Amino acid sequence: MAGWANPDDPLVSTQWLADKLGAPDVRIIDASWHLPSAGRNAKEEYDASHIPGAVFFDIDEISDTASPFPHMMPSPEKFASRVKKLGLGDGLRLVVYDSTGVFSAARVWWMFRHMGHDDVVVLDGGLPKWQAEGRELEDMPPVARERHFTVRRRADLIRDKAQVLAKIDAKSAQILDARPAGRFAGTAPEPRPNLPSGHMPGAFNVPFSTLLKPDNTMKDPADLAETFKAAGIDLSKRVVTTCGSGVTACVIALALARLGLWDVPVYDGAWSEWAADPASPIETEAAG
């Protein structure tokens, strides 16, 4: 990613972004999203306050809205059409943030990469860090100038249910699940009604929060490597990431990119799809 502060890192600092505000080749994306149970409206929060120049990326609308599962990847045509209208296109460097720290921004980072746009990074610490440092905010959305977006879809970065089941049966990849430990173990309920908790056979639990520091910035590479090792994961072997609905699985993918593993696929349907099918194998015992 030529031009970034560190081309080997998928994250940039708040200071880096502050220095780049207004740069003609940089666009900022507010990718904030909240669980349905949170009682928060990300778009209303964006309208009230956001980083100057940021456009709002709605992961529930820029999705396959015909799917019964939440915010599944849209068709290439829909993705290109929506981001074009947001002024996000070819030749631009994209900086994605969210109002949690490092959360839903990782999903949009992955979506752009899946659609072939690699010049994209996540703001480490997101809006909370930006605000804590007293940096500039605004409440007016920018006037977006449409820009062509060329799709170069990368099938290697996404997996569907059949592919994941085949990998489980063949034991050809480690499944890394970003959900909290209680949901993974089957001792805590899922936030979406009528879904059993538990995990896929042989999966490893890597709660996305364990990849972050207390201030919701991402851990340094050495600490990330230790976190994965402690979870029993061999990073020399293939992995697929998953979670509840395909959001925090992308936080794992982001952390692995920070360790140089840029091409980790995400199971898009995640637990929302897996657990909705009574035929899906589900375990509630210790993993790994």
C-alpha positions as CSV (number, residue, x, y, z in Angstrom):
1,M,0.0,0.0,0.0
2,A,2.3,2.6,-1.3
3,G,1.8,6.0,0.3
4,W,0.7,5.0,3.7
5,A,2.8,5.7,6.8
6,N,3.7,2.0,7.0
7,P,2.9,0.0,3.9
8,D,3.1,-3.2,6.0
9,D,0.4,-2.1,8.4
10,P,-3.3,-2.1,7.7
11,L,-3.8,0.6,10.4
12,V,-2.9,4.3,10.5
13,S,-2.7,6.6,13.5
14,T,-4.9,9.6,14.4
15,Q,-1.9,11.9,13.9
16,W,-1.3,10.5,10.4
17,L,-5.0,11.2,9.5
18,A,-5.0,14.6,11.1
19,D,-2.0,15.5,8.9
20,K,-3.8,14.2,5.8
21,L,-7.2,16.0,6.3
22,G,-8.1,17.6,3.0
23,A,-5.5,15.7,1.0
24,P,-6.9,15.3,-2.6
25,D,-6.3,11.6,-2.8
26,V,-7.6,10.6,0.7
27,R,-11.2,9.8,1.5
28,I,-12.5,9.1,5.0
29,I,-15.3,6.6,5.7
30,D,-17.4,6.4,8.9
31,A,-18.3,2.7,9.0
32,S,-20.0,2.8,12.4
33,W,-22.5,0.0,13.2
34,H,-24.0,-1.3,16.4
35,L,-25.6,-4.6,17.4
36,P,-29.4,-4.5,17.3
37,S,-29.4,-4.9,21.1
38,A,-27.3,-1.8,21.6
39,G,-30.1,0.7,21.1
40,R,-27.9,3.0,19.1
41,N,-28.3,4.5,15.6
42,A,-25.0,4.9,13.8
43,K,-26.4,7.1,11.1
44,E,-27.9,9.6,13.6
45,E,-24.6,9.6,15.5
46,Y,-22.7,10.3,12.3
47,D,-25.1,13.2,11.4
48,A,-24.4,14.7,14.8
49,S,-20.6,14.4,14.7
50,H,-18.0,12.9,12.5
51,I,-14.4,13.4,11.3
52,P,-14.3,16.2,8.7
53,G,-14.9,15.0,5.2
54,A,-16.1,11.5,6.2
55,V,-18.9,9.9,4.3
56,F,-21.2,7.4,6.0
57,F,-21.0,3.7,4.9
58,D,-24.2,1.8,5.9
59,I,-23.2,-1.9,6.0
60,D,-26.8,-2.9,6.4
61,E,-27.8,-1.1,3.2
62,I,-24.7,-1.7,1.1
63,S,-25.4,-5.4,1.4
64,D,-27.4,-8.2,-0.2
65,T,-30.7,-7.1,1.2
66,A,-32.5,-10.0,-0.4
67,S,-30.6,-12.4,1.9
68,P,-32.2,-13.6,5.1
69,F,-28.9,-13.0,6.9
70,P,-27.6,-9.7,8.0
71,H,-25.3,-7.4,5.9
72,M,-24.1,-10.1,3.5
73,M,-21.8,-9.0,0.8
74,P,-23.7,-7.3,-2.0
75,S,-23.3,-8.0,-5.7
76,P,-20.3,-6.3,-7.3
77,E,-22.7,-4.1,-9.3
78,K,-24.5,-2.9,-6.2
79,F,-21.2,-2.3,-4.3
80,A,-19.7,-0.3,-7.2
81,S,-22.9,1.8,-7.6
82,R,-23.1,2.7,-3.9
83,V,-19.5,3.5,-3.3
84,K,-19.4,5.5,-6.6
85,K,-22.2,7.7,-5.2
86,L,-20.2,8.2,-2.0
87,G,-17.3,9.5,-4.1
88,L,-15.2,6.4,-3.3
89,G,-13.4,5.1,-6.3
90,D,-10.3,4.4,-8.3
91,G,-7.0,6.1,-7.4
92,L,-8.1,7.1,-3.9
93,R,-6.6,6.1,-0.5
94,L,-9.4,5.2,1.9
95,V,-9.3,5.5,5.7
96,V,-12.1,3.7,7.5
97,Y,-13.1,4.3,11.1
98,D,-16.0,3.6,13.5
99,S,-17.4,4.9,16.7
100,T,-16.2,2.0,18.9
101,G,-12.5,1.9,18.2
102,V,-11.6,-1.1,16.0
103,F,-14.9,-2.8,15.2
104,S,-17.1,-2.4,12.2
105,A,-14.5,-0.4,10.3
106,A,-12.7,-3.7,9.8
107,R,-15.7,-5.1,8.0
108,V,-15.6,-2.2,5.5
109,W,-11.8,-2.5,5.1
110,W,-12.4,-6.2,4.2
111,M,-15.3,-5.4,1.8
112,F,-13.2,-3.0,-0.2
113,R,-10.3,-5.5,-0.4
114,H,-12.7,-8.2,-1.4
115,M,-13.9,-6.0,-4.2
116,G,-10.3,-5.4,-5.3
117,H,-9.4,-2.0,-3.7
118,D,-6.3,-2.6,-1.6
119,D,-5.5,1.1,-0.9
120,V,-7.6,1.1,2.3
121,V,-6.6,1.2,6.0
122,V,-8.4,1.4,9.3
123,L,-8.0,4.3,11.8
124,D,-6.5,2.8,14.9
125,G,-8.7,3.7,17.9
126,G,-11.3,5.1,15.6
127,L,-13.6,8.0,16.6
128,P,-13.1,7.6,20.4
129,K,-9.4,8.1,20.1
130,W,-9.9,11.1,17.7
131,Q,-12.3,12.7,20.2
132,A,-10.2,12.0,23.2
133,E,-7.3,13.9,21.6
134,G,-9.6,16.9,21.0
135,R,-9.4,16.7,17.3
136,E,-11.7,18.5,14.8
137,L,-15.2,17.2,14.2
138,E,-18.1,18.4,12.0
139,D,-21.8,17.8,11.7
140,M,-22.3,18.4,8.0
141,P,-21.8,15.6,5.4
142,P,-19.4,16.4,2.6
143,V,-20.7,17.0,-0.9
144,A,-19.6,13.8,-2.6
145,R,-18.5,13.9,-6.2
146,E,-19.2,10.6,-8.0
147,R,-16.1,8.6,-8.8
148,H,-15.8,5.4,-10.9
149,F,-15.0,2.3,-8.9
150,T,-13.5,-0.7,-10.8
151,V,-14.5,-4.0,-9.3
152,R,-11.8,-6.7,-9.2
153,R,-13.5,-9.2,-7.0
154,R,-11.2,-11.4,-5.0
155,A,-12.9,-14.8,-4.4
156,D,-10.0,-15.9,-2.2
157,L,-11.1,-13.5,0.6
158,I,-14.6,-14.9,1.1
159,R,-16.0,-18.3,2.0
160,D,-19.6,-19.6,1.9
161,K,-21.1,-22.2,4.2
162,A,-20.4,-25.2,1.9
163,Q,-16.8,-24.2,1.6
164,V,-16.4,-23.9,5.4
165,L,-18.1,-27.2,6.0
166,A,-15.8,-28.9,3.5
167,K,-12.8,-27.4,5.3
168,I,-14.1,-28.6,8.7
169,D,-14.7,-32.1,7.3
170,A,-11.2,-32.2,5.7
171,K,-9.6,-30.5,8.6
172,S,-7.8,-28.3,6.1
173,A,-8.2,-25.0,7.9
174,Q,-8.4,-23.6,11.4
175,I,-11.7,-21.8,12.0
176,L,-11.2,-18.7,14.2
177,D,-14.3,-17.5,15.9
178,A,-14.4,-13.8,17.1
179,R,-17.5,-14.1,19.3
180,P,-17.3,-13.7,23.1
181,A,-16.3,-16.9,25.0
182,G,-19.8,-17.4,26.5
183,R,-21.5,-17.5,23.1
184,F,-18.8,-19.7,21.7
185,A,-19.1,-22.2,24.6
186,G,-22.8,-22.2,24.4
187,T,-23.3,-20.8,27.9
188,A,-24.5,-17.3,26.9
189,P,-27.3,-16.5,24.4
190,E,-26.8,-15.1,21.0
191,P,-28.0,-11.5,20.5
192,R,-30.2,-12.5,17.6
193,P,-33.4,-14.4,18.7
194,N,-33.9,-18.1,18.0
195,L,-30.3,-18.8,17.3
196,P,-28.5,-21.4,19.5
197,S,-25.1,-20.5,20.8
198,G,-22.1,-22.8,20.5
199,H,-19.5,-23.2,17.8
200,M,-18.4,-25.0,14.7
201,P,-16.7,-28.4,15.2
202,G,-13.0,-27.9,16.0
203,A,-13.2,-24.1,15.9
204,F,-10.9,-21.9,18.0
205,N,-12.2,-19.0,20.0
206,V,-10.4,-15.6,19.5
207,P,-12.8,-13.0,21.0
208,F,-12.1,-9.9,19.0
209,S,-11.7,-7.9,22.2
210,T,-8.6,-10.0,23.0
211,L,-6.9,-8.4,20.0
212,L,-7.3,-4.9,21.4
213,K,-5.8,-2.8,24.1
214,P,-7.9,-1.3,26.9
215,D,-8.3,1.9,24.8
216,N,-9.7,-0.1,21.9
217,T,-6.6,0.4,19.7
218,M,-5.2,-2.8,18.2
219,K,-2.4,-4.6,20.0
220,D,1.1,-4.4,18.6
221,P,2.2,-7.3,16.3
222,A,4.2,-9.1,18.9
223,D,1.3,-9.1,21.4
224,L,-1.1,-10.2,18.6
225,A,1.1,-13.1,17.8
226,E,1.2,-14.1,21.5
227,T,-2.6,-13.8,21.7
228,F,-3.1,-16.2,18.7
229,K,-0.5,-18.6,20.2
230,A,-2.3,-18.6,23.5
231,A,-5.5,-19.5,21.7
232,G,-3.8,-22.6,20.3
233,I,-3.6,-21.4,16.7
234,D,-0.8,-22.3,14.4
235,L,-0.4,-19.3,12.1
236,S,1.7,-21.3,9.6
237,K,-1.5,-23.2,8.7
238,R,-4.6,-22.0,6.8
239,V,-7.3,-20.2,8.7
240,V,-10.8,-18.9,8.0
241,T,-12.4,-16.3,10.3
242,T,-16.0,-16.2,11.5
243,C,-18.2,-14.5,14.1
244,G,-21.8,-13.7,14.7
245,S,-22.7,-11.9,11.5
246,G,-19.4,-11.3,9.6
247,V,-18.3,-8.1,11.3
248,T,-15.8,-9.0,14.0
249,A,-14.5,-11.9,11.9
250,C,-13.0,-9.0,9.9
251,V,-11.2,-7.7,13.1
252,I,-9.4,-11.1,13.2
253,A,-8.5,-10.7,9.5
254,L,-7.2,-7.2,10.2
255,A,-5.1,-8.4,13.1
256,L,-3.7,-11.2,10.9
257,A,-2.9,-8.7,8.2
258,R,-0.9,-6.8,10.8
259,L,1.1,-10.0,11.2
260,G,1.7,-10.2,7.4
261,L,-1.1,-12.6,6.7
262,W,-3.0,-10.4,4.2
263,D,-5.1,-13.0,2.4
264,V,-7.2,-14.6,5.2
265,P,-10.8,-15.4,4.1
266,V,-13.9,-14.5,6.0
267,Y,-17.0,-16.7,6.3
268,D,-19.6,-14.1,5.3
269,G,-22.7,-15.8,6.6
270,A,-21.0,-16.6,9.9
271,W,-23.0,-17.9,12.9
272,S,-26.2,-16.2,11.7
273,E,-26.3,-18.5,8.7
274,W,-24.6,-21.6,10.3
275,A,-26.9,-21.8,13.4
276,A,-30.1,-21.0,11.5
277,D,-29.8,-24.4,9.8
278,P,-30.8,-27.3,12.1
279,A,-28.6,-29.6,10.0
280,S,-25.4,-27.6,10.9
281,P,-23.1,-29.4,13.4
282,I,-22.7,-27.4,16.6
283,E,-20.4,-28.1,19.5
284,T,-20.5,-26.6,23.0
285,E,-17.4,-28.2,24.5
286,A,-13.9,-26.9,24.7
287,A,-12.4,-26.1,21.3
288,G,-9.2,-26.7,19.5
